[in-house]
Amino acid sequence: MSAVLIKSMISKDDIGDAPKINSKVREYVWSYIYDNLLQQKEVMTDDKYDYDLTLSLIKFNAEKHKFFTDSSFNTEINKFRPEPKFNIQGNLKFAVLRVVSKMINNDTSPVDYANVVYDAFGSFLVLISKKITKEELDRIKEGLDYDYINGFAYPATIEDCDFFII
């Protein structure tokens, strides 16, 4: 398996309102998708590249967020705007997956966070690969282990959130 780094980016100004969820939750969600779909579809399995996926989870602000990208994952409360392809630098492929959500705040539960992160990954994967469909992602989402997701201390410490602070 190629090395995959999953980060959650947050600005210094927004850290107080960021979800306080252990970074192992987003790593678990990615591993779950990888193990249950990407491996069998041979998506992002090439050892030639390492991958860096950065989540940008932003609380919806009606004054700032007026235009949204079409995504089959968009809902009334979550809007997804992943980059449409990987950027490549040497043997590194990287992308930012942006989410604007009414659910993103310091009270976001681990389950809600995991579901938003799952859909963020899904919105990106259906863009970069014709092998992956939203229907497949929706189907396997039902198998997420919510007991595991809820098993981490909540709210997590800033250190356990492991934010990439800008």
N, C-alpha and C positions, 0 to 999 in steps of 0.2 A: 504494500500500500504506500502511495506517495505521502509525504509529510503534508499535513493540512493544519494550518494555524487559523484558529477562529478567534477573532477579537471583537470587543464591543467598544465602539468609539463614543466618547462623550466630551462635551466642552466643559472647561472648568466652571463656567457660569451655571451649567445645568446639572452638576453632579448631585446637588441636594434633592433634585426631583427625579433622579434616575432610579430605575428599578433596582432594588437591593437583593439581587438573586445571585447565588453562587455561580461562578463561571463554569463549573462542571455541568450545569444544566444545559447550557448552549453546546458544550462539547458532546454531551450525551445525545442531544437532538441530532447533531450532525452525524455522529457515529451510527445512530439508529437508521437514518436515511441512507447512509453509505452501505451499511450491512444488509439492509432490506430491499434496496433498489439499485443503487449505483453500481455495486459490484456485478450483479447479474446483467445489467445493461452496459457494462464496461464504459461507464462515464467517470471521468476523473480518476482512472485507475492506472494510468501510464506512469511508470517510475521515472520517466524522463523529466517530469516537472514536480516541483513543490507548489503548494497552493496556499494562498493567504486570503481569507474572506473576512472582511470587516463589516460588522453590523453597525449601522447608524440608526439608533432608535430615538425618535424625537416625539415629544408630546405635541399633539395637535394644537395649533394656535390659529384661530379663524382669521386673524389679521395678516399672518404671514403665509399661510398655506391655502392658496386659492386655486392652484392648478395641479392636476395629478396625472400621472402616466397611467394608461390603460393596463390593467393586469387582471387576469382571471381570479386572482386572489384578493382583489380589493373588496372591502365591505364598507358599510357606513362608518365604521369606527377605525378601520385599518386601511391605509393606502401604502402600496409597495412600489418602490422605484429602484429596482436593481440596475446596475450597469448592464447593458445588453450583451456584453462579451467580456472576456478576460483581457486585462492589460498584461503584457509579457515583458519581462526584463530578465534576460539570460534564461536560466532554468526555473524562474519563478513566474507563476501566473497569479494575478491578484485582481480583486474586485471589491467594490463597496456596495453593500446592499442596504438601501435606505428605506426606512419605515417611518411614516407619520401616523400616530395613533392616539386616539382618545384614551386608550388603556395604559399608556406609558407614563408612569409616575412612581413615586417612592412607595405607593401602596399596592403596586402590581403584584399579584400572587405568583408563586412559582409556576402554577399550571397555566395561568394566562400568559405569562412570559414565554413559557415553552411553546405554547400554541402560536404566538406571534412570531417567534424565532423560526419555528417550523415552516410557517407560511412565507416568511422572508426567504428562507433557503429554497422553498418550492418555487416561488415567483422567479427566482434567479435560474434555477435548474431548467424550467420549461422554456426560458429564453435561450439558454446556451445549447440545449440539446433537443433534437427532434425525437430522441429515443424516450424522453420523459414526458408524461402527461399529468395534468392536474388531477385527473380521475385516479390515476395510480397513487399519487401522493395522498389524496384524500382517503383512499382505501387503506393504505398502510398506516396512516396517522392514528387510526383506532387502536393500534397496538402499542402506542407509547406507554411506558411504565410510569404512571402518575404517582405511585407509591415511592418509587425511586426519586422522581423529581421533587416530591414533597419531603424527602428524607434529609435534606440539607437544612442547616440552621437558617431561620428566616426571622427577621431580615438578616441578610449576610453583611459581613463587614465590608468596607470599601476594598480591603486587601483581597478578600475572597471573591469579590465581583470581578477583580482583575480587569478594570477598565483601561482602555487606551485613551488617555486624557490629552485633549488638544487645547 
